[in-house]
Amino acid sequence: MSKEEPSRTQLLQGTLDLIVLQTLASMGPQHGYGLAQRIQQVSEDLLHLNQGTVYPALLRLQQQGSIESEWGTSENNRQAKYYSITRAGRKMLSAETERWRQFSGFVSKILGNPA
C-alpha cells in the first residue's frame, strides 16, 4: 500500500449517521458495541468502527432526537445503554436515504457508470 492510500475506509460526513439509523431500524435496539460489530459484519470488514467513532455519532443522533437510549443488560450480563430509532429518526432516515441515492447516482454519472 502506498503512502497516499488510506489505511481504512473513510466515510463521507453524515454517512455514519445514515448507517447507524438504518442498522437500528432494521435490527431494533442495540448497544454501541453490538451496533459497531453489526456494521462491521454487514460491511464484510470494510468498516472497522471504534468507540471514538460510534459513540460521538450516537450522542449526536440522540441530541437531534433521532434515537433514544435506555439502560439494559447485555448478552454477557453487563449494564449497557441500548439505542433505538425514534419516529423523527425514521423520518430523517427516509430523507437521508433519498439524498444518498441521488448523490450516488450523480457520482456514478460523473464516473461514467450507469446508476
ChimeraX commands (.cxc) that place a marker at each C-alpha (Angstrom):
marker #1 position 0.00,0.00,0.00 radius 0.5
marker #1 position 1.45,3.39,-0.97 radius 0.5
marker #1 position 1.70,6.30,1.45 radius 0.5
marker #1 position -1.13,8.11,-0.31 radius 0.5
marker #1 position -3.64,5.25,0.08 radius 0.5
marker #1 position -5.80,5.46,3.17 radius 0.5
marker #1 position -5.26,2.55,5.55 radius 0.5
marker #1 position -9.00,2.25,6.19 radius 0.5
marker #1 position -12.21,3.36,4.55 radius 0.5
marker #1 position -13.14,6.95,5.25 radius 0.5
marker #1 position -16.80,7.89,5.48 radius 0.5
marker #1 position -18.37,10.97,3.97 radius 0.5
marker #1 position -19.80,13.38,6.52 radius 0.5
marker #1 position -23.24,12.16,7.60 radius 0.5
marker #1 position -22.82,8.69,6.15 radius 0.5
marker #1 position -22.19,7.10,9.54 radius 0.5
marker #1 position -25.42,8.63,10.87 radius 0.5
marker #1 position -27.31,7.09,7.95 radius 0.5
marker #1 position -25.69,3.70,8.55 radius 0.5
marker #1 position -26.44,3.81,12.29 radius 0.5
marker #1 position -30.08,4.79,11.71 radius 0.5
marker #1 position -30.58,2.07,9.09 radius 0.5
marker #1 position -28.99,-0.56,11.33 radius 0.5
marker #1 position -31.22,0.41,14.27 radius 0.5
marker #1 position -34.29,0.49,12.01 radius 0.5
marker #1 position -33.61,-2.99,10.68 radius 0.5
marker #1 position -32.31,-4.70,13.84 radius 0.5
marker #1 position -34.09,-2.93,16.67 radius 0.5
marker #1 position -32.39,-1.67,19.85 radius 0.5
marker #1 position -28.64,-2.23,20.05 radius 0.5
marker #1 position -25.86,-1.24,22.41 radius 0.5
marker #1 position -22.93,0.68,20.94 radius 0.5
marker #1 position -20.51,-2.22,20.75 radius 0.5
marker #1 position -23.11,-4.52,19.19 radius 0.5
marker #1 position -24.01,-1.83,16.69 radius 0.5
marker #1 position -20.37,-1.38,15.66 radius 0.5
marker #1 position -19.93,-5.15,15.34 radius 0.5
marker #1 position -23.05,-5.46,13.16 radius 0.5
marker #1 position -21.95,-2.64,10.85 radius 0.5
marker #1 position -18.51,-4.26,10.52 radius 0.5
marker #1 position -20.14,-7.61,9.75 radius 0.5
marker #1 position -22.54,-6.21,7.13 radius 0.5
marker #1 position -19.70,-4.25,5.51 radius 0.5
marker #1 position -17.77,-7.53,5.26 radius 0.5
marker #1 position -15.00,-5.98,7.39 radius 0.5
marker #1 position -14.68,-2.94,5.12 radius 0.5
marker #1 position -15.60,-0.65,8.03 radius 0.5
marker #1 position -13.97,-1.01,11.43 radius 0.5
marker #1 position -15.67,1.34,13.86 radius 0.5
marker #1 position -14.19,2.03,17.27 radius 0.5
marker #1 position -15.71,3.71,20.31 radius 0.5
marker #1 position -14.23,7.05,19.25 radius 0.5
marker #1 position -16.29,6.85,16.06 radius 0.5
marker #1 position -19.54,5.20,17.14 radius 0.5
marker #1 position -20.27,6.91,20.45 radius 0.5
marker #1 position -19.97,10.51,19.20 radius 0.5
marker #1 position -22.37,9.59,16.37 radius 0.5
marker #1 position -24.80,8.04,18.87 radius 0.5
marker #1 position -24.59,11.12,21.10 radius 0.5
marker #1 position -25.15,13.45,18.12 radius 0.5
marker #1 position -28.16,11.43,16.92 radius 0.5
marker #1 position -29.60,11.34,20.43 radius 0.5
marker #1 position -29.22,15.11,20.83 radius 0.5
marker #1 position -31.04,15.55,17.49 radius 0.5
marker #1 position -33.88,13.34,18.71 radius 0.5
marker #1 position -33.26,10.71,16.02 radius 0.5
marker #1 position -32.52,7.97,18.55 radius 0.5
marker #1 position -33.24,7.39,22.21 radius 0.5
marker #1 position -31.47,5.26,24.79 radius 0.5
marker #1 position -32.35,3.06,27.71 radius 0.5
marker #1 position -30.18,1.07,30.11 radius 0.5
marker #1 position -30.44,-2.69,29.90 radius 0.5
marker #1 position -28.47,-5.88,30.42 radius 0.5
marker #1 position -26.22,-7.11,27.63 radius 0.5
marker #1 position -25.67,-10.71,26.47 radius 0.5
marker #1 position -22.74,-11.04,28.89 radius 0.5
marker #1 position -24.85,-9.81,31.84 radius 0.5
marker #1 position -23.41,-6.28,31.99 radius 0.5
marker #1 position -25.25,-2.97,32.09 radius 0.5
marker #1 position -25.28,-1.34,28.66 radius 0.5
marker #1 position -27.05,1.58,27.07 radius 0.5
marker #1 position -29.35,0.38,24.28 radius 0.5
marker #1 position -30.18,2.76,21.44 radius 0.5
marker #1 position -33.33,2.70,19.33 radius 0.5
marker #1 position -34.57,4.81,16.45 radius 0.5
marker #1 position -37.38,7.31,17.09 radius 0.5
marker #1 position -40.19,8.44,14.80 radius 0.5
marker #1 position -38.11,11.55,13.99 radius 0.5
marker #1 position -35.17,9.25,13.26 radius 0.5
marker #1 position -37.23,7.21,10.80 radius 0.5
marker #1 position -38.25,10.41,9.05 radius 0.5
marker #1 position -34.61,11.53,8.91 radius 0.5
marker #1 position -33.57,8.08,7.66 radius 0.5
marker #1 position -36.06,8.27,4.81 radius 0.5
marker #1 position -34.93,11.77,3.76 radius 0.5
marker #1 position -31.21,10.97,4.05 radius 0.5
marker #1 position -31.63,7.70,2.15 radius 0.5
marker #1 position -33.19,9.60,-0.75 radius 0.5
marker #1 position -30.40,12.20,-0.67 radius 0.5
marker #1 position -27.78,9.43,-0.63 radius 0.5
marker #1 position -29.40,7.71,-3.63 radius 0.5
marker #1 position -29.42,10.98,-5.56 radius 0.5
marker #1 position -25.81,11.69,-4.65 radius 0.5
marker #1 position -24.59,8.20,-5.53 radius 0.5
marker #1 position -26.43,8.39,-8.84 radius 0.5
marker #1 position -24.66,11.68,-9.56 radius 0.5
marker #1 position -21.26,10.20,-8.68 radius 0.5
marker #1 position -21.97,7.20,-10.92 radius 0.5
marker #1 position -22.76,9.55,-13.81 radius 0.5
marker #1 position -19.59,11.56,-13.24 radius 0.5
marker #1 position -17.54,8.37,-13.19 radius 0.5
marker #1 position -19.20,7.23,-16.42 radius 0.5
marker #1 position -21.09,4.32,-14.89 radius 0.5
marker #1 position -24.85,3.98,-15.27 radius 0.5
marker #1 position -26.62,4.09,-11.90 radius 0.5
marker link #1:1,2 radius 0.2
marker link #1:2,3 radius 0.2
marker link #1:3,4 radius 0.2
marker link #1:4,5 radius 0.2
marker link #1:5,6 radius 0.2
marker link #1:6,7 radius 0.2
marker link #1:7,8 radius 0.2
marker link #1:8,9 radius 0.2
marker link #1:9,10 radius 0.2
marker link #1:10,11 radius 0.2
marker link #1:11,12 radius 0.2
marker link #1:12,13 radius 0.2
marker link #1:13,14 radius 0.2
marker link #1:14,15 radius 0.2
marker link #1:15,16 radius 0.2
marker link #1:16,17 radius 0.2
marker link #1:17,18 radius 0.2
marker link #1:18,19 radius 0.2
marker link #1:19,20 radius 0.2
marker link #1:20,21 radius 0.2
marker link #1:21,22 radius 0.2
marker link #1:22,23 radius 0.2
marker link #1:23,24 radius 0.2
marker link #1:24,25 radius 0.2
marker link #1:25,26 radius 0.2
marker link #1:26,27 radius 0.2
marker link #1:27,28 radius 0.2
marker link #1:28,29 radius 0.2
marker link #1:29,30 radius 0.2
marker link #1:30,31 radius 0.2
marker link #1:31,32 radius 0.2
marker link #1:32,33 radius 0.2
marker link #1:33,34 radius 0.2
marker link #1:34,35 radius 0.2
marker link #1:35,36 radius 0.2
marker link #1:36,37 radius 0.2
marker link #1:37,38 radius 0.2
marker link #1:38,39 radius 0.2
marker link #1:39,40 radius 0.2
marker link #1:40,41 radius 0.2
marker link #1:41,42 radius 0.2
marker link #1:42,43 radius 0.2
marker link #1:43,44 radius 0.2
marker link #1:44,45 radius 0.2
marker link #1:45,46 radius 0.2
marker link #1:46,47 radius 0.2
marker link #1:47,48 radius 0.2
marker link #1:48,49 radius 0.2
marker link #1:49,50 radius 0.2
marker link #1:50,51 radius 0.2
marker link #1:51,52 radius 0.2
marker link #1:52,53 radius 0.2
marker link #1:53,54 radius 0.2
marker link #1:54,55 radius 0.2
marker link #1:55,56 radius 0.2
marker link #1:56,57 radius 0.2
marker link #1:57,58 radius 0.2
marker link #1:58,59 radius 0.2
marker link #1:59,60 radius 0.2
marker link #1:60,61 radius 0.2
marker link #1:61,62 radius 0.2
marker link #1:62,63 radius 0.2
marker link #1:63,64 radius 0.2
marker link #1:64,65 radius 0.2
marker link #1:65,66 radius 0.2
marker link #1:66,67 radius 0.2
marker link #1:67,68 radius 0.2
marker link #1:68,69 radius 0.2
marker link #1:69,70 radius 0.2
marker link #1:70,71 radius 0.2
marker link #1:71,72 radius 0.2
marker link #1:72,73 radius 0.2
marker link #1:73,74 radius 0.2
marker link #1:74,75 radius 0.2
marker link #1:75,76 radius 0.2
marker link #1:76,77 radius 0.2
marker link #1:77,78 radius 0.2
marker link #1:78,79 radius 0.2
marker link #1:79,80 radius 0.2
marker link #1:80,81 radius 0.2
marker link #1:81,82 radius 0.2
marker link #1:82,83 radius 0.2
marker link #1:83,84 radius 0.2
marker link #1:84,85 radius 0.2
marker link #1:85,86 radius 0.2
marker link #1:86,87 radius 0.2
marker link #1:87,88 radius 0.2
marker link #1:88,89 radius 0.2
marker link #1:89,90 radius 0.2
marker link #1:90,91 radius 0.2
marker link #1:91,92 radius 0.2
marker link #1:92,93 radius 0.2
marker link #1:93,94 radius 0.2
marker link #1:94,95 radius 0.2
marker link #1:95,96 radius 0.2
marker link #1:96,97 radius 0.2
marker link #1:97,98 radius 0.2
marker link #1:98,99 radius 0.2
marker link #1:99,100 radius 0.2
marker link #1:100,101 radius 0.2
marker link #1:101,102 radius 0.2
marker link #1:102,103 radius 0.2
marker link #1:103,104 radius 0.2
marker link #1:104,105 radius 0.2
marker link #1:105,106 radius 0.2
marker link #1:106,107 radius 0.2
marker link #1:107,108 radius 0.2
marker link #1:108,109 radius 0.2
marker link #1:109,110 radius 0.2
marker link #1:110,111 radius 0.2
marker link #1:111,112 radius 0.2
marker link #1:112,113 radius 0.2
marker link #1:113,114 radius 0.2
marker link #1:114,115 radius 0.2
view
